[in-house]
Each structure stands twice: as C-alpha cells, then as structure tokens.
Amino acid sequence: MTTMVLAVAALAIGTYITRLAGPLLYHRLTLPAAVVRLLPIMAAVPLTALCVTGALTEAGSFAGWARPAGVAVALVLALRRTSFAVIVIAAAGTTALLRLCGVP
C-alpha cells in the first residue's frame, strides 16, 4: 500500500511539474512547426491507451466481449453528441444486458 501511495504521489508531482513547465518555458523555447502540430495528439495518445486498456483487459487478460460492446455503444453515442447521462446509462445497460445473456 505504501509503495502505491508513493507512486501516485510521484506521478502527481511529476504531472504538476510538467504542467507548470509549459507556462514557465513558453517564451524561452522555440519548437519546430511539426512538434507544435503534434502536441494536441501527444496529449490524447496516453489517454486513449489508458481507455483501451481499461475497456479490453481485466486482471491482465481479455475482459470478454460485454465491456468492449458497452464502450462501443458509448463511443457511437458520444460521436452523435448525446448527453453524458444517456451515454453512461446506455453503455452500462448494454454491458449488463450482454452479461445477463451469458456473454463474458
């Protein structure tokens, strides 16, 4: 438990320092145009990887088809700009119904 708390604290401090470095170094650093174009994508890639890992795995193995189906429903509804509450209820309902039907 202590190791986990220390790891979370270290990540929190590292995140804070990284976020603080942007405003502090903005005028001292000139980035190439290619890097400037990639910066928004660079922020989305780790978040996407975290979401995919959480949606597809459980305890280090494949989570079954019910959870990814719920995530797919949520993705479709989000792309259609549905309200957040409807997205959450539809995704949870899809996953629950599939599990009720015996889909792992």
C-alpha positions in Angstrom: 0.0 0.0 0.0 2.8 2.4 0.8 4.5 1.8 -2.5 1.3 2.6 -4.3 0.8 5.8 -2.4 4.4 6.8 -3.2 4.0 6.0 -6.8 0.8 8.1 -7.0 2.5 10.9 -5.2 5.4 10.8 -7.6 3.2 10.8 -10.6 1.2 13.7 -9.2 4.3 15.8 -8.6 5.7 14.9 -12.0 2.4 15.9 -13.6 2.3 19.2 -11.7 5.9 20.0 -12.7 5.2 19.1 -16.3 2.1 21.3 -16.4 4.0 24.1 -14.7 6.9 23.9 -17.2 4.7 24.9 -20.1 3.8 28.4 -19.0 7.3 29.0 -17.5 9.2 27.9 -20.6 6.8 29.1 -23.2 8.8 32.2 -24.2 12.2 30.7 -23.8 11.7 27.8 -26.1 11.0 27.7 -29.8 9.5 24.4 -31.0 9.6 23.3 -34.7 6.2 23.5 -36.5 5.9 19.7 -36.7 6.2 19.4 -32.9 3.6 22.2 -32.4 1.2 20.3 -34.7 1.7 17.1 -32.8 1.3 18.5 -29.3 -2.5 18.1 -29.1 -2.2 14.5 -30.4 0.6 13.7 -27.9 -1.8 14.5 -25.1 -4.6 12.3 -26.5 -2.4 9.2 -27.1 -1.8 8.2 -23.5 -5.4 8.9 -22.6 -6.6 6.7 -25.5 -4.2 3.9 -24.5 -5.5 4.1 -20.9 -9.1 3.9 -22.1 -8.4 1.0 -24.4 -6.5 -0.9 -21.8 -9.4 -0.4 -19.3 -12.0 -1.4 -21.8 -10.4 -4.5 -23.0 -8.5 -6.0 -20.1 -9.2 -7.2 -16.6 -6.6 -8.6 -14.3 -4.1 -8.8 -17.2 -6.3 -10.7 -19.6 -9.1 -10.1 -22.0 -12.2 -8.8 -20.3 -14.7 -10.5 -22.6 -17.0 -9.0 -25.2 -19.6 -7.3 -23.0 -17.4 -4.5 -21.8 -16.0 -3.6 -25.2 -19.5 -3.6 -26.6 -20.6 -1.2 -23.9 -17.7 1.0 -24.8 -18.6 0.9 -28.5 -22.1 2.0 -27.7 -20.7 4.8 -25.6 -18.4 5.8 -28.5 -21.2 5.9 -31.0 -23.4 7.9 -28.8 -20.6 10.3 -28.0 -19.9 10.9 -31.7 -23.6 11.7 -32.1 -23.3 14.3 -29.3 -25.7 12.5 -27.0 -25.9 13.8 -23.4 -23.4 12.3 -20.9 -26.0 10.7 -18.7 -27.6 8.9 -21.6 -24.2 7.7 -22.8 -23.3 6.2 -19.3 -26.7 4.6 -18.9 -26.7 3.1 -22.4 -23.1 1.8 -22.1 -23.8 0.3 -18.6 -27.1 -1.1 -19.8 -25.5 -2.7 -22.9 -22.8 -4.3 -20.8 -25.3 -5.5 -18.2 -27.7 -7.0 -20.7 -24.9 -8.8 -22.5 -23.6 -10.3 -19.3 -27.2 -11.2 -18.3 -27.4 -13.1 -21.6 -24.2 -15.0 -20.8 -21.7 -13.0 -22.8 -18.5 -12.7 -20.8 
